[in-house]
């Protein structure tokens, strides 16, 4: 029986270790959500206008604008656009302009919950993005496509993997953890300890 218990515990550790090694970084999830929000527009817009694309994210703060210039610029290059990452409205550019005036992210972690014999070692991760902007012609100023997309991703991950999945140079990849209530912090542990104490007391008093 003891051997079976040891084997079971070792199996649980191995399973948890494998789950930990497979986790996707927050920045990779955000990449996928952003790309999915504009990929369809890229597929249809290319045949409608010029093959040059300028990216205008001047309304966003620096960190998010720099992130979008890189990500969207790489996507546009894959779609055979000639990309201009620093658009100037006063320039002689005559191609398409992608302007993004809103880009928000939200990352939340649930309270740890029990998923295996080893206790409360898992959390639910929920990542949401919102992207708003438009494609328009720099030559005619005609709006070609409007973008107003929300996307989300939810999974369950080991609690100990938070530091690893948040490993990024971008501050917006850090999540917010759901805190325990006062009851969960104080009364529930005290109640458990008291219950165990009563059981132990009854066990020994009954034997004597």
Secondary structure as UniProt FT lines:
FT   HELIX           2..21
FT   HELIX           26..45
FT   TURN            46..48
FT   STRAND          52..56
FT   TURN            58..59
FT   HELIX           62..78
FT   TURN            79..80
FT   STRAND          82..84
FT   TURN            89..90
FT   STRAND          96..109
FT   STRAND          113..116
FT   TURN            117..118
FT   STRAND          119..137
FT   TURN            138..140
FT   STRAND          143..158
FT   HELIX           159..161
FT   HELIX           162..165
FT   HELIX           171..173
FT   STRAND          176..177
FT   HELIX           183..187
FT   HELIX           188..207
//
